[in-house]
Amino acid sequence: MTDLANPKDVTSLLEDIVDRYGLMVVCDMLGGICGAKAEHLLANWQDKSAATAWERAGRKFHAMEVVLRDFEIARSRTQAQRKQEKDND
C-alpha cells in the first residue's frame, strides 16, 4: 500500500508512472490536469489569481513536453545516423 504522506512512497509512485508511460506523456497529462484545475477555479470559485497560477503551471508542463519531444526526435535521428554509419562500414 502506498502511503501518500510518505515522500519516499510518492517518489516511488511517480517514478513507476514515468517508467510506465514516459516523461513526455506524464508532462502532457500534468499540463492537462493543471488546465482543468484552472477552469474549475474560474467557473466555480471565480478565483482568477489561483486559476492563472494553475494555467501558468500547465503551460510550463506542456512546454516541457515539447522540449522532451524535440529531444526524442534528435535522439532518434542520432541513433538512425549511427546505425546508417555502422551499416556503411
N, C-alpha and C positions, 0 to 999 in steps of 0.2 A: 504494500500500500504506500502510495506517495504522500508524504507529509508536506503540504504546500507551505507550511510555516517554516520548514527547514530549507535554508538556501541551497544546501547540497542536493536535496531532493529535487528542487526546482531546476537547478542547473543540469542535473542528470536527465530530467524530463525534457527540458529544452534541447539538450544535446541529442537525445533519442529522436525528437521530432525533426531536427535539422538533418540527422543521419538518414532518416526515412524519406523525407520529402525534398531535401536540398535547401540550402540557404536562400537561393533566389526565390523559390516558391514561398518559403516562410516569410521573407520580406514582403512579398506581394500580399500574402494573407494578412500580415500585421498592418500593412498600409490600408487594406480594405476595412479591417476592424476599426482602425482609427477614424476613417472617414464615416463609418456607420455611427460611431460614438459622437462625432461632431454633429451629424444630422439629428441624432436623438436629443442632444443637449439643446440645439436650436429649436427643434419642434416642441419639445416637452417642457423645457425649463427656461427657454429664452435667455440662455447663458452664452452670450456671444463671445466673451473672452475665453471661456473654457472650450467652447466649440472651435475657436480659432487655434487654440493650442493643440487640440487633437487633430485638426485639419493640417496644421504645420507638421506635426509628427508623422501623419500619414504620407505627406509629400516626401518627407525625408526617407521613409521606408521604401516608397516607390522609386525614389532616386537611387537608393542603394541597389534595388533590384536591377535597374538599368545598368549600373556600373558592373554588377555581377554578370549580367548577360553579355556585356561587352567583353569582360574578362574571359568568359567561357568561349565566346566566338574567337577571340585572339588565341586562347589556349588550343582550341580545336584546329585553327589554321596552323599553328606551330607544330602540333602533332602530325598533321597531314603533310606538312613540308618535310618533317623528319622522316616520315615513312617514305615519301617520294625520293628523298635523298638516299635513303637506305636501299630502296629498290633500284636506283640508278647505279649503285656501287657494284 
